[in-house]
Amino acid sequence: PVVLYCVFRVLENEHAVVTHPLVNGVLRVATVTIAVLIALFLPHFTEILAVISTGLLTVLQVFVPVAVTLALRGFGFRVFLLSVLGTGMLTAGMSSALRNLYTVIAEG
C-alpha cells in the first residue's frame, strides 16, 4: 500500500486528469486489483519479492546513508564499519533469499 500511495502521489502531481475524484478512485481500485492478481498468479511471487526487496532495501537503508556520510564527512572508521556491516547484511540476506528461491523452483 505504501508503494502504491507513492505512485499515486506522483501521478496526481503530474497529470491533472488523475485529480478528478472519480478517475482517481477507479485508478486506485484498478491498480490495487492488478497488484493483488499479480501476487496471486505469479509463481513464486514471495520468493522473487524477497530477492528484490533484499537488494533494494539494503542499498536504500544502508549504502545510500553511508554514501551521503562519505560525501559529507569523508572516509572514516564509522563509514568503513558501516560499509562492512552493510556488505555482510547484503551478502547474508541475498544468499538466503536466493537459496529460498532456488529451493522453491527446484521443488517445482
N, C-alpha and C positions, 0 to 999 in steps of 0.2 A: 504493500500500500504506500509506503514512503516513496519508493522509486516512481510509482505511477503518479503520486502527488507532484513530484518534481517535474515529471514530463508534462503534466497539465499546466503547471505554472508557466513553463516555457511557452507552451502552445498559446496560452491566454495572453501572454505578453507579445507574442509575435504575430498572431492572427486575430483580427477583430471579430471574425465570424464565430470564433470559439467562445467569445464572451457572452453571446446570447444564451440565456438560461436553458432553453430547450435543446439547442445544439450541444451545449456543454454537458447537460445531463445524459443525453443519448451517447455522446462520445465516451463519457466516463464509464457508463454501464457496458458499452461495447468493448472497450479496452480491457476492463476487468474480466469480462466474459471470455475474451480471446486469451488472456493470460492464464486463466483457470483451465481452459481447454488445452492449451499447450502443456501445462503442467500435468494434466491428466493423461494425455495421449502420447506424449513424447517418451519413448522408452528411456529408462534410467535417468529421468529428469533430476532427481535429487542428487545423484552422484555427479552428474555433469555440473549442476549448480554449485556443488561443493568445491569442485576444481576451480571454477571461475571465481567463486567468492574468495577462496583461499588466496589466489593470486592477486585479485584486485584489492581486497581489504588489507592485506599485508602491505602492499605498496602504498595505499592511501593512508593507513593509520600508523605506519612505521617509517617507511622510506621517504615519504614527502616531508614530514616534520623534520627528519634528520637532514634532508637536503636543505630545508629552509634554515635550520640551525647552522649548518655548514656554511651557507652563504652569508649569514649574518655575523657569526662569531668566528668562523674559521675552524680548522680541524683541531680537535682536542680529544682528551680521553673519553669524555662523555659521548661525543659523536662516534668515536671508534667503538665504544662499548655498545651503544645502541645499534650501530651497523652490524656488529657481530651477532647481537641478540636477534635482530630482525632477520638476518640471513638464516639463523638457526630456526626461527619460527617459520619462515617461509619454506625451508627445506623439510622440516618435520611435518608441517601441515600439508604441503603439496604431496609429499610421498605417501602420507596416509590417505589423502583424497584420491590420488591416482591408483593406489592399491585397492581401495574400495571399488572404484570404477572398473578396474580390470577384473576383480573378483565377480562382480555382478554381470559383466559382459561375458566372461568365461562360463558362467553358470547357464547362460542362455536365456 
